[in-house]
Amino acid sequence: MELENLHKLEKAIRFAQIIDLTGWGEPFIYPKFEDVLNYIFSINTGEVLQITTNGTKLSDRYAKLLSGHLKNMVISLNAACEATYNRDMVHGDFKHTITAVRSFLSGLNENDRTKISLYFVAHADNFRELPDFVALAHDLGIIKVSFGNYMISTREHVRYSLLNVKEEWNELIDRAIDIGKDLGVSVLARKFFQEQERPREQCESPFEEVFILPNGDVGPCCFSGNHFMGNAYKTSFEDVWFGTEYRRLREKRSLPACRTCNQFMPFDSFYTHFTGDFRVSKDFKEIEKLFTLS
């Protein structure tokens, strides 16, 4: 992202209640990340910043820079032990990452530490570490843990889906919750066989949020696939936010991705476990037939 494009979002940044600097990559490796933070904090001084990070670049210096500005920070480790972490995280070094996280946490005040949570993207090859992950959070002094399902984006990765391990997943989530209660760590996770489909008209995203890509394309949320409402750099944020596409979406959640939105479908649903982009591919149509027939 060109830094000057950030200035085109000045009004949105100034009045935002949450500014999430998360995308499809690690935000802290952006060369001008500190410039981004300083610009945001110069026009919005509240506790507004939300970030998802893999934790590898955290330090006590970043703790001082972010102090008083954090709304929520999610550290996505996706493993509870060195072997799994180093296998799944490209060029991963578990010991280095844990050291970086500890350094960062040591530089935060008590209030800011309550804004930190650990996140675990679970799939069929790592989900048995859920209870140990809660224990890891406790060891780090983190009081919130959330578990999410790996969103399948390629045909080859269907075997990693939690749809293949429903009963065992539920059992391990229950065990993780029990351990969390003993250790004072809250655990958030979805379970199979317990959810009903919710009306997509309940979705508040068209009224509350936007997802802006580095090139300025605006999506209504990160689950909307490849549908965009306009471009905030080519026109303006206001033109997109008050434009025809958004007005239509606010009246009726009619986008293709809305019909099978991960957030409103039950966890048991086949669609909940695939990305929006992949769900519109030819490969997905073939996989869909196999799953629905079985």
C-alpha positions in Angstrom: 0.0 0.0 0.0 1.3 3.4 -0.9 1.4 5.5 2.3 -0.1 8.6 0.6 -3.3 6.6 -0.1 -3.8 6.3 3.7 -4.4 10.1 3.7 -7.3 9.6 1.3 -9.1 7.8 4.2 -8.6 10.7 6.6 -12.3 11.2 7.4 -13.0 7.5 7.9 -9.9 7.2 10.2 -10.8 10.4 12.2 -14.3 9.2 13.1 -13.7 5.4 13.2 -14.5 3.5 16.4 -12.2 0.7 15.4 -9.3 0.8 12.9 -8.2 -2.8 12.0 -4.8 -3.0 10.3 -5.2 -6.6 9.5 -5.0 -8.1 6.0 -3.8 -11.2 4.2 -0.3 -10.9 5.7 1.7 -9.8 8.6 1.2 -6.0 9.3 4.3 -5.5 11.3 6.6 -6.3 8.4 5.2 -3.3 6.4 8.3 -1.0 6.0 6.3 2.1 6.9 4.2 0.6 9.7 5.3 3.0 12.3 4.4 5.9 10.0 0.9 4.4 9.6 0.5 4.2 13.3 1.8 7.7 13.9 -0.6 9.2 11.3 -3.6 7.3 12.7 -2.8 8.4 16.3 -2.4 12.0 15.1 -6.0 12.3 14.1 -7.7 9.6 16.2 -6.3 9.4 19.8 -8.7 6.9 21.3 -8.3 3.2 22.0 -9.3 2.3 18.4 -6.6 0.0 17.1 -7.3 -3.6 16.2 -4.5 -5.9 14.8 -4.1 -9.5 14.1 -0.4 -10.5 14.1 1.6 -13.7 14.0 3.7 -12.2 16.8 7.1 -12.7 15.2 7.9 -8.9 15.1 6.5 -7.9 18.4 8.8 -6.2 20.9 8.7 -3.9 24.0 9.3 -1.0 21.6 6.0 -1.7 19.9 4.4 -2.1 23.2 5.3 1.5 24.1 4.2 2.8 20.6 0.8 1.1 20.9 0.2 2.0 24.6 -3.2 3.6 25.1 -4.3 3.0 21.6 -5.2 -0.7 21.6 -8.8 -1.8 21.2 -7.9 -5.4 20.6 -4.8 -7.4 19.5 -5.0 -11.0 18.3 -1.8 -13.0 18.3 -2.3 -15.9 15.9 0.1 -18.7 16.9 -1.9 -21.7 15.6 0.1 -24.2 17.6 0.9 -25.1 21.2 4.3 -26.8 20.7 7.5 -26.2 18.8 7.2 -29.1 16.4 3.7 -28.2 15.1 4.5 -24.5 15.0 7.7 -25.0 13.0 5.9 -27.4 10.7 2.9 -25.2 9.9 4.3 -21.6 10.0 6.5 -20.9 7.0 10.1 -20.4 8.3 8.6 -20.6 11.8 10.7 -20.5 14.9 8.6 -21.2 17.9 11.1 -20.1 20.5 11.8 -16.9 18.8 8.1 -16.0 18.5 7.4 -16.8 22.1 10.3 -14.7 23.2 9.0 -11.8 21.0 5.5 -12.1 22.5 6.8 -12.2 26.1 8.9 -9.1 25.4 5.9 -7.3 24.0 3.6 -8.2 26.9 6.2 -7.1 29.4 6.1 -3.6 27.9 2.3 -3.2 28.2 0.5 -1.8 31.2 -2.1 -3.9 33.0 -5.0 -2.3 31.0 -3.4 -2.9 27.6 -2.6 -6.5 28.5 -6.3 -7.3 28.9 -6.7 -6.3 25.2 -4.5 -9.2 24.1 -5.9 -12.6 23.0 -4.3 -15.7 21.5 -5.8 -17.2 18.4 -5.6 -20.7 17.0 -6.5 -21.6 13.4 -7.5 -25.2 13.8 -7.4 -27.9 11.2 -7.5 -31.7 11.2 -3.7 -32.0 11.8 -3.3 -29.6 14.7 -6.6 -29.4 16.6 -5.6 -31.9 19.3 -3.4 -29.2 20.8 -6.4 -27.1 21.9 -6.1 -27.8 25.6 -2.3 -27.2 25.6 -2.9 -23.9 23.8 -5.0 -22.7 26.7 -2.2 -23.6 29.1 0.2 -21.7 26.9 -1.9 -18.6 27.1 -2.0 -18.9 30.9 1.8 -19.3 30.9 2.2 -16.1 28.8 -0.2 -14.2 31.1 -2.9 -13.9 28.4 -6.5 -14.3 29.7 -8.4 -14.7 26.4 -8.2 -17.5 23.8 -10.2 -18.1 20.7 -10.3 -21.0 18.3 -11.3 -20.7 14.6 -11.7 -23.1 11.8 -9.2 -23.2 9.0 -11.0 -21.9 5.9 -10.3 -24.1 2.9 -9.1 -22.2 -0.1 -7.8 -25.0 -2.4 -9.0 -28.4 -3.5 -5.9 -30.1 -2.0 -6.7 -28.8 1.5 -10.1 -30.3 1.9 -8.6 -33.1 4.0 -7.7 -30.5 6.6 -11.3 -29.5 7.2 -12.8 -29.9 10.7 -15.8 -31.4 9.0 -13.8 -34.6 9.1 -13.4 -34.6 12.9 -16.7 -33.2 14.3 -17.1 -35.3 17.4 -13.5 -35.2 18.5 -13.4 -31.4 17.9 -16.4 -30.9 20.3 -14.7 -33.1 22.9 -11.5 -31.1 22.8 -13.3 -27.8 22.9 -15.1 -28.9 26.1 -11.7 -29.9 27.6 -10.1 -26.6 26.6 -13.0 -24.7 28.2 -12.7 -26.7 31.4 -8.9 -26.0 31.6 -9.6 -22.4 30.9 -12.0 -22.2 33.8 -9.3 -23.7 36.1 -6.6 -21.3 34.9 -8.7 -18.1 34.5 -8.6 -18.1 30.7 -11.8 -17.4 28.7 -12.2 -19.7 25.7 -14.3 -18.8 22.7 -15.0 -21.4 20.0 -17.8 -22.7 17.8 -19.0 -26.3 18.1 -20.8 -28.7 15.9 -24.4 -29.9 16.3 -25.4 -26.8 18.4 -26.1 -24.0 16.0 -29.0 -22.9 13.8 -28.8 -20.8 10.7 -29.4 -17.1 11.4 -31.3 -14.7 9.1 -28.6 -12.8 7.1 -30.7 -9.6 7.4 -29.4 -9.5 11.0 -25.9 -8.7 9.6 -24.8 -5.2 10.7 -21.7 -5.1 8.6 -23.2 -2.9 5.8 -23.9 -0.3 8.5 -20.8 -0.6 10.6 -17.7 -1.6 8.7 -15.7 -1.7 5.4 -12.8 -3.8 4.3 -10.3 -1.8 2.2 -7.6 -3.6 0.2 -4.2 -2.0 -0.5 -5.4 -0.9 -4.0 -8.4 0.9 -2.6 -11.1 -1.7 -3.5 -13.8 -1.7 -0.8 -15.6 -4.9 0.3 -18.4 -4.9 2.9 -16.5 -7.4 5.0 -13.7 -9.9 4.9 -16.2 -12.7 4.1 -17.6 -11.1 0.9 -15.3 -12.9 -1.5 -14.3 -10.9 -4.7 -17.3 -8.5 -4.7 -16.4 -4.9 -4.3 -18.6 -1.8 -3.6 -16.2 0.7 -5.3 -12.8 2.1 -4.9 -12.0 4.5 -2.1 -8.9 5.9 -3.8 -10.3 6.4 -7.3 -13.4 8.3 -6.0 -13.5 8.7 -2.2 -14.4 6.8 0.9 -17.6 8.8 1.2 -18.7 8.1 -2.4 -18.4 4.4 -1.8 -20.0 4.4 1.7 -23.0 6.4 0.6 -23.1 4.9 -2.9 -25.7 2.8 -4.7 -24.0 -0.6 -4.0 -24.0 0.0 -0.2 -27.6 1.3 -0.2 -28.7 -1.8 -2.1 -26.8 -4.1 0.4 -28.3 -2.3 3.4 -31.8 -2.9 2.0 -31.2 -6.6 1.3 -28.2 -8.9 1.9 -28.2 -10.0 -1.7 -24.5 -10.6 -2.5 -23.6 -14.3 -3.5 -21.4 -14.5 -0.4 -24.2 -13.3 1.9 -26.3 -16.3 0.9 -23.8 -18.7 2.5 -22.0 -16.4 4.9 -19.7 -18.2 7.3 -20.9 -16.1 10.2 -24.6 -16.9 9.8 -24.5 -20.5 8.7 -24.3 -23.2 11.4 -20.8 -24.6 12.1 -22.1 -27.9 10.7 -22.7 -26.3 7.3 -20.4 -27.3 4.5 -20.1 -23.7 3.4 -18.8 -22.4 6.8 -15.5 -24.1 6.2 -14.5 -22.6 2.8 -13.4 -19.1 1.9 -15.6 -16.8 -0.1 -13.2 -16.7 -3.0 -13.0 -20.4 -3.3 -16.8 -20.9 -3.0 -17.2 -19.2 -6.5 -14.6 -21.5 -8.2 -15.2 -24.5 -10.4 -13.2 -26.7 -8.0 -15.6 -25.8 -5.2 -18.7 -26.9 -7.2 -17.2 -30.3 -7.7 -16.3 -30.6 -4.0 -19.7 -29.4 -3.0 -21.3 -32.3 -5.0 -19.1 -34.9 -3.3 -19.9 -33.6 0.2 -23.6 -33.1 -0.3 -23.9 -36.6 -1.8 -22.0 -38.2 1.1 
